[in-house]
Amino acid sequence: MNSESPTKAARWPLLRVQPGHDVAVELLSGDWVRLSTHYFKRTFLCSEDERCECCQLLPSRSYWYLPAIELPGRRATLIEFSAAASSDLEQHGKLLSGKLGPGLQVRLTRRTQKSSVKSEIFGQASVGSRVHLHDWVSALGAIYGLPPMRADETIEGFGDRVKESLITRAAVVAAQIQASNSSRSKGR
């Protein structure tokens, strides 16, 4: 029998809208979480602290996240948005329903690989499901290898708790980048 340890956060899949496709979702929350990332061989979180060594070597990019249920299957997922896509969803949500929150039904579309995700509000569930910030932030953190939030912890407290770990990870990646750059320059 396989079971997940209660000390580990459950992982939710990330939903990324593929070009030429649309996906219908029902939001589980209207509380955005923004995370800054760097990319070197893989995406990893930036601590957004002046001690982040990767900020000197790599650009950073922010993503916004919301929890949702993919329709019609009702599978819980985390949606990753770029700045333009999150702004589009927030604008449509507030314009058409007054707020961005649980139960809002949204069709997400993307035309090309380089275009941002567009949002179309198509309904509001009569009784929208809601997930607590603690649960879905823990699931989001699990994607990036972070421990779960504690039951009594705020999102700011969680960020403070994992910051040193992110700074250490960035130092390791920065050393890999510098070693890679020096081996290339020696080969010339």
C-alpha positions as CSV (number, residue, x, y, z in Angstrom):
1,M,0.0,0.0,0.0
2,N,1.3,3.4,-0.9
3,S,0.5,6.5,1.2
4,E,2.0,9.9,1.7
5,S,3.6,10.8,5.0
6,P,1.5,13.3,6.9
7,T,4.6,15.4,7.4
8,K,4.9,16.1,3.7
9,A,2.8,18.4,1.7
10,A,0.7,16.9,-1.1
11,R,1.8,17.9,-4.5
12,W,-0.7,19.4,-6.9
13,P,0.0,19.5,-10.6
14,L,0.8,22.8,-12.3
15,L,-1.6,23.7,-15.0
16,R,0.0,25.4,-18.0
17,V,-2.2,26.2,-21.0
18,Q,-0.8,24.7,-24.1
19,P,-0.8,26.8,-27.4
20,G,-4.0,26.3,-29.4
21,H,-5.9,24.8,-26.5
22,D,-8.3,26.1,-24.0
23,V,-8.9,24.9,-20.4
24,A,-11.9,25.5,-18.2
25,V,-11.3,25.9,-14.5
26,E,-13.2,26.9,-11.4
27,L,-11.2,29.1,-9.0
28,L,-10.7,27.9,-5.4
29,S,-9.4,31.2,-4.1
30,G,-8.9,34.8,-5.2
31,D,-5.7,35.2,-3.1
32,W,-2.7,35.5,-5.5
33,V,0.7,34.3,-4.5
34,R,3.6,35.8,-6.4
35,L,6.9,34.1,-6.6
36,S,10.1,35.3,-8.3
37,T,12.2,32.7,-10.0
38,H,15.5,32.3,-11.8
39,Y,16.4,29.8,-14.5
40,F,19.6,27.8,-14.9
41,K,19.0,24.3,-16.3
42,R,15.7,24.4,-14.3
43,T,13.5,27.0,-12.6
44,F,14.1,27.7,-9.0
45,L,12.9,30.3,-6.5
46,C,14.6,33.6,-5.8
47,S,14.6,34.7,-2.1
48,E,14.2,38.3,-3.3
49,D,16.9,39.2,-0.8
50,E,20.0,41.2,-1.5
51,R,22.1,38.2,-0.6
52,C,20.8,36.2,-3.6
53,E,23.9,35.5,-5.6
54,C,21.9,34.5,-8.7
55,C,20.4,38.0,-8.9
56,Q,23.8,39.2,-10.0
57,L,24.1,36.5,-12.7
58,L,20.6,35.8,-14.0
59,P,17.4,37.7,-14.7
60,S,14.5,37.0,-12.4
61,R,10.9,36.5,-13.5
62,S,7.8,36.6,-11.4
63,Y,4.9,34.2,-11.7
64,W,1.5,34.5,-10.0
65,Y,-0.4,31.4,-8.7
66,L,-4.0,30.5,-8.0
67,P,-5.6,27.2,-7.0
68,A,-8.4,25.8,-9.2
69,I,-10.4,22.8,-10.1
70,E,-9.9,21.7,-13.7
71,L,-13.3,21.2,-15.4
72,P,-15.1,18.9,-16.1
73,G,-13.0,16.3,-14.2
74,R,-12.8,18.4,-10.9
75,R,-9.1,17.7,-10.5
76,A,-7.3,20.2,-8.1
77,T,-4.5,22.1,-9.8
78,L,-2.4,25.2,-9.4
79,I,-2.4,27.7,-12.2
80,E,0.8,29.5,-13.1
81,F,0.3,33.0,-14.6
82,S,2.7,35.5,-16.2
83,A,2.3,39.1,-15.2
84,A,0.2,39.8,-18.3
85,A,-2.0,36.7,-17.8
86,S,-2.7,37.4,-14.2
87,S,-3.6,41.0,-15.0
88,D,-6.0,39.9,-17.7
89,L,-7.7,37.4,-15.4
90,E,-8.0,39.9,-12.5
91,Q,-9.4,42.6,-14.8
92,H,-12.0,40.3,-16.3
93,G,-12.9,38.8,-13.0
94,K,-13.5,42.2,-11.3
95,L,-15.3,43.6,-14.3
96,L,-17.7,40.8,-14.8
97,S,-18.3,39.5,-11.3
98,G,-17.1,42.3,-9.0
99,K,-14.3,40.1,-7.5
100,L,-11.9,37.4,-8.2
101,G,-12.7,34.5,-5.9
102,P,-13.9,30.9,-5.3
103,G,-16.4,29.6,-7.7
104,L,-15.5,31.9,-10.6
105,Q,-15.5,29.7,-13.7
106,V,-12.9,30.8,-16.3
107,R,-11.9,29.6,-19.7
108,L,-8.1,30.0,-20.3
109,T,-6.8,30.1,-23.8
110,R,-3.5,30.6,-25.5
111,R,-2.9,31.1,-29.2
112,T,0.8,30.6,-29.6
113,Q,3.8,29.6,-27.5
114,K,4.9,33.2,-27.1
115,S,1.4,34.7,-26.4
116,S,0.1,35.1,-22.9
117,V,-2.9,33.2,-21.5
118,K,-6.2,35.0,-22.0
119,S,-9.2,34.7,-19.7
120,E,-12.9,34.5,-20.3
121,I,-15.3,34.4,-17.4
122,F,-18.2,32.0,-18.3
123,G,-19.9,31.4,-15.0
124,Q,-20.1,31.4,-11.2
125,A,-20.7,28.3,-9.2
126,S,-23.7,28.6,-6.9
127,V,-21.6,27.2,-4.0
128,G,-18.0,27.7,-4.9
129,S,-15.4,25.3,-3.4
130,R,-12.7,27.0,-1.3
131,V,-9.3,25.9,-0.3
132,H,-7.4,27.5,2.6
133,L,-4.3,29.4,1.7
134,H,-2.3,27.2,4.1
135,D,-3.2,24.1,2.0
136,W,-2.5,25.3,-1.4
137,V,0.6,27.3,-0.5
138,S,2.1,24.1,1.0
139,A,1.3,22.3,-2.3
140,L,2.9,25.1,-4.2
141,G,6.0,25.1,-2.0
142,A,6.3,21.3,-2.5
143,I,6.8,21.9,-6.3
144,Y,9.9,23.9,-5.4
145,G,11.1,21.5,-2.7
146,L,10.0,23.6,0.3
147,P,8.6,22.3,3.5
148,P,4.9,22.8,4.2
149,M,3.5,25.8,6.0
150,R,2.9,25.3,9.7
151,A,-0.7,25.4,10.8
152,D,-0.3,28.7,12.7
153,E,2.0,30.3,10.2
154,T,1.3,33.4,8.0
155,I,2.5,33.5,4.4
156,E,5.0,36.2,5.5
157,G,6.3,34.0,8.3
158,F,6.6,31.1,5.9
159,G,8.6,33.2,3.5
160,D,10.9,34.3,6.4
161,R,11.4,30.7,7.5
162,V,12.4,29.4,4.0
163,K,14.5,32.4,3.0
164,E,17.8,31.1,4.2
165,S,17.3,27.8,2.4
166,L,16.6,29.8,-0.9
167,I,19.7,31.9,-0.4
168,T,21.8,28.7,0.1
169,R,20.3,27.1,-3.0
170,A,21.1,30.3,-5.0
171,A,24.7,30.2,-3.8
172,V,25.1,26.6,-5.0
173,V,23.6,27.5,-8.4
174,A,25.8,30.7,-8.7
175,A,28.9,28.5,-8.0
176,Q,27.7,26.1,-10.8
177,I,27.2,29.1,-13.2
178,Q,30.7,30.5,-12.4
179,A,32.3,27.1,-12.8
180,S,30.6,26.6,-16.1
181,N,31.7,30.1,-17.3
182,S,35.3,29.5,-16.2
183,S,35.5,26.1,-18.0
184,R,34.2,27.7,-21.2
185,S,36.7,30.5,-21.0
186,K,39.6,28.0,-20.4
187,G,38.5,26.0,-23.5
188,R,39.0,29.0,-25.8
